[in-house]
Amino acid sequence: MSKFNRINTLTGWLVFAVALVTYLLTVERTASFWDCGEFIACSYKLQVPHPPGAPLFLLIGRLFSMMALGDVTQVAYWVNIVSVMSSAFTILFLFWSITLLSRKLLGKKDEELNLGETIAVVGSGLVGALAYTYSDSFWFSAVEAEVYGLSSFFTAIVIWAVLKWERIEDDAAANRWLIFTFYLVGLSIGVHLLNLVTIPALALVYYFKKYKNPSLWGGIAAFVGGLVVLMIINSGVIVWLPSTAGKFEIFFVNTLGAPFSVGIVFFLLLFVGTLIWGIRYTAKKEKEVWNTALLSFAFVLIGYSSYFLVLVRSNFNPPINENDPSDVISYVSYLKREQYGSRPLLFGPVFTARPVNSEQGEPIYRKSNGKYIIADYRPEYVYEKNQQMLFPRVHSNQMNHPQLYRDKLGLAEGQKPSMGDNLAFFFSHQLGHMYWRYFLWNFVGRESDEEGAGGLRPWDTNQGLPDVMANNRARDNFYMIPFLLGLLGIVAQAFRRKQDLLVTGLLFMMMGVALVVYLNSPPVEPRERDYIYVGSFYIFAFWIGLGVMFIYDFLTKILPSAPARAGLATVIGLSAPLLMGAKGWDNHDRSNRYHSVDFAKNLLNSCAPNAILFTGGDNDTFPLWYVQEVEGFRTDVRVCNLSLLGTDWYIGQMKRKTYESDPLPISLEYENFAAGKNDIVPFYEMPAVKNGINLKEYMALVKQNNAAIQVPLTSGEMTSILPSSVLVLGINPNEVRKMNILKPELSAFVKDTMQWTMGKRDLYKSDLIMLDIIATNDWKRPVYFSGTLTNDNYLNLKEFMQLEGYAYRLLPVRVPGASDGYVNTDIMSENLMKKTFWRELDNTNAYYDGTYKGSPAFSARIAFMRLVDQLIREGKTEKAKTALNFILTKMPDKTIPYDQITANYVNYLFALGEPKKALEIAEVMSRRAEDILKYNQQHGVNQDTNIQLYILQTLANACREGKQEAQAKKYETLLQQYMTALGG
């Protein structure tokens, strides 16, 4: 080993140590929001998460979870360490990759490098690797149990392996490295597919090595060949192989009468046998290229075999078994991610398009009586040509997307977008907002951590900014230093190694712009998606490192001493990662953040024993799955996710016992909720029952597939309908009173029927199952609705609900005037004051981003607002004062800033005889509101304008009721001033 190689190796491990310590110090100690709770729960018990599953991540996570040594509260930490370790190794291979590229700029062998060149090369690796260590998006993923840290590791090691292969002159040794690289690619599929997009660009490395006189057409051919390899892996290995196995299975079972799985076994034996024969044949005939290709393909398959975990574990039917991929048919659907639908790429409809016809697509099979029968067909909608366009970017007609397109493009209602509008959306939103903005976050600066925050320019200062923006911890300005270093690195490659620039440039484009085109983002996403593009940020870190080589050359005439020149260039370059680390530490440190898990526990503890709890999206459900599956907390409560309740496999799981929870009371059979059956139950009023239909009788008719509640579709098939907007449920008042679930004063409101108006709306399958549960349950188990659900999810039943914390309990009694649920202060006080968890939520050193300031904070503050309000109405002022001071202490302004809900607390403080505290909070909130409104007025923006106006109005009303006329007049004057100025 040469002297340079020793230094290079040792420095690489030093950079690894720096990254490792950084991530260990800032890693989250428990399960973060979003997918982390699901991944940790599925890793701990090897369950089946949402498609495509990431089985290799789960296997590694399971190994790391054992480090908890039986302490279930430490499992999340150790699964998070998977990301910490893989991210630190990413930095190691990034360092070695940059020094490989730096040596190519010098055009010398390792043993020929002098001291100055050695320092410059190592310095370039040091600067680039540390810059990526402290880049915003990568750091975010490095400290939580998500797949992106491990995915980045595979991207890093694959690129390094190809660069290493390029330097090997012995063909036999080089081929081993090539096969090793494809094995890594196969393994990476079991984590995330991002790694695959590197293949076309890396094909150029192969071309430039094998052909000493490269040409333009040769390069194009190599790139196209790389695309073919990408398609073989993405469409062939991942999709075609299991799909073909499925066709063999259907043929053997349905045509030959064989038992289940025989067709799959036959296909596997045939395919593997053919592959082995091909490898042996090409080796015997000394066909080196073909032999290497087949071996590489075989090792991709070996790596990809981690996906057998999904099939094996699904057959054990664990509590989390998304899509139930337990047979080859559902397994193929799982791998193809069919539940997410598809987005048009090259040609397709725009958001104003309406289908003119529906054709039968691929059949949907299910097992029945020893055969695979066709249960339904996937619909393929047909559109007129004039409703479609090339490269459709404005395509989504889901939810509020059409209106958002119109707002962004200035289109009138019903106006069809032109190609100009289409391209404007592509460049401004998809490329600008959904990629370039994220790029600026990482290498120029970030405005804040608020949803939709932009990049920060070097000349942007805090002067004149509202306090909430100026003091936002994620407001980081890097003064363009990392960005400018990267540009210098591009220039260095352009002058010295144009071929390398082509490779790195294509890698940058494939993992950036190409992904933007492929993903075809709608006008709004559930959260920021910067983590998708970390691959392109990784390549930019190459150029940041190579910027040191540019400075090293530039200083030649100023500093003749090579070591001094290299040292100065490295010091200048290190300003970038040092600045990024110093600025980013406070908004990436999650070491004392626990409320994602505590929020889940608080929601579960809002429920009575053996409850059924309806929840909404990911942040509602995944933390609950974590605390139940890993920490074993409140496993008597059955969490029922409404986003999944429209699927047959999930409904089937709800009909099984899980831990302490008995099967849910669902009367409908599989034939009633199978895929394609009762997906939407349209409202079609029948005069005979327009005044109401008995819910139990209605569900019995649905179960019987009774023609009395069916109408024909245009296809000729019959479908069940909702024949009345009014539903009636019979109640036995005596039995209800015996259950002791009502406060004594509510007993008088109990009637022998429960009647409510659903409204003239269609039912989705999830709504139908909820109604079935309510009807069949007969009040035997408590039924709760999470307070975070949208209004439609409550089925217009709020008047029959009792608020008991973060959740509403359904009761067989309507409380007059309780349009937003009746507050049971006895139960709610007990749940909120004695059964809630608030670890570190009052710690001013803890960092809480927009996710925590949103639903968790709102849920807590609204719950306490409702409790305090009702306690005051009941004359229980001491209890009200205790509850109000409790939430103000547990969730102070310094960690979770006061919001529009807190403004209502001011009125309660006046009513409870605490005017000093009321005025203090009012002054803080009014000053903050004025700052934001003044900023909006000066800059012509409308961010949070209505919220701040509402706060001023609420404060004015509170002060007037509290006899604080001067303050009330002050806030009213501000309100009128800004309503006039901003048109509020």
Order of alpha helices (4+ residues) and beta strands (2+ residues): alpha-alpha-alpha-alpha-alpha-alpha-alpha-alpha-alpha-alpha-alpha-alpha-alpha-alpha-alpha-beta-beta-beta-beta-alpha-alpha-alpha-beta-alpha-beta-alpha-alpha-alpha-alpha-alpha-alpha-beta-alpha-beta-alpha-alpha-beta-beta-alpha-beta-beta-beta-alpha-beta-beta-alpha-beta-beta-beta-beta-alpha-alpha-alpha-alpha-alpha-alpha-alpha-alpha
